[in-house]
Amino acid sequence: MQALMLPLGEGDCKKGIRTSFLSAVAPMLSEVGIGIGYELKGNELEPDGWVNELRAAQPEAQLCWHPGAGIAKTLGKPEEPIPPALEKAATQAGLLKDKIGLSVFTIHLAPALSEERTGDDRFLSPIGAEAMLAHIKRQVEPLCRLAEATQGILAVETVDAYNFVDSGHKLPTYLALQTGAGLELRYLAHEVEKRTGIRLLITVDPEHVICSNNVFARQRDMATFPAWMPAIATGDQEELADITGYWLGEGQIPSALNENDRYYGDMAVYRAINDFDPALLHLGAAVEAETEQHEIGTHLPYNPWDEKQMALLDWLLKWSLGRETCRGWVIEVVGRRLSDRYSTWSPRPDDDEVAKLMSYLVVADHLKTLATA
């Protein structure tokens, strides 16, 4: 059964707000064949710890796991192909699949760069296509090992092209050349399945897809920067472009291949969904990483009276509802109390619980409408 999920860490579980809320809405969703669930947080989940108690209290809930973004920071690097914390978590995920029915273990893949930069050069790539191509390919073998350790529930997520420091609570600060910002998840999934016979799952976050393509297509917060393409592309640039969908050159901002490939907004999401056939959807309403007021735009709650937001949400739900390969949807929004740098637009409530539960009800209502149409 597909499930509409909330994020849940150990502290959230102890507070009981989200678990009590989902217990209350479960009967309404079950009427249309949709379950409740949680995307568990934390870099370690002991099989006999709090998640076991959660499973006992809500045996009907679908459980996924999404550790912190930095857990795979050195993935594929020669000195540490699989970070020890990630290796441990992957092993725990495999055990939790057997013990509590964990269905998806989602990670962000490694950025090519991790040093923070400021000033006018923060959007320029300090490496060329050859280095980025090697960085992507080095992650194939570690992903094969992780897919096996997790017993086939490993998922990799679409990400923004820019790095957000301080756990995402600051503005996008510099080009990190994140693996998963372009179309390379398609290549990685193909390579892993070819070598192991295991399907590498993909989690799509439409906010990340839109924000990355704002960079590549020079839209919204990136509209003032000119497009770029090499006068004569090297072999590495062409191969990287085939894999990722963007041109890359040292000292340049990565750019969509040509006018016909400048997907942005809803069109970028349509392409990602059809290319990746996601196992899980992270839902939020943002269309830009940084607002005109220099606030963080992402993790934006849904506004049920915003026609554009609702049109894209309905398209996503229509595509995924009843699809056998899709486990469900996770509400990925936050309130302003996490950081006063977050935008107020949409509107975004101050209280994080209110923001999440409000958006959950918006999505639940739309799912119920679609399911009974």
Beta strands, then each sheet from edge to edge (+ up, - down):
strand 1: 3-8
strand 2: 35-40
strand 3: 62-65
strand 4: 104-107
strand 5: 154-157
strand 6: 162-164
strand 7: 172-175
strand 8: 201-204
strand 9: 246-247
strand 10: 255-256
strand 11: 280-283
strand 12: 328-331
sheet 1: 1+ 2+ 3+ 4+ 5+ 8+ 11+ 12+ 1+
sheet 2: 6+ 7-
sheet 3: 9+ 10-
end
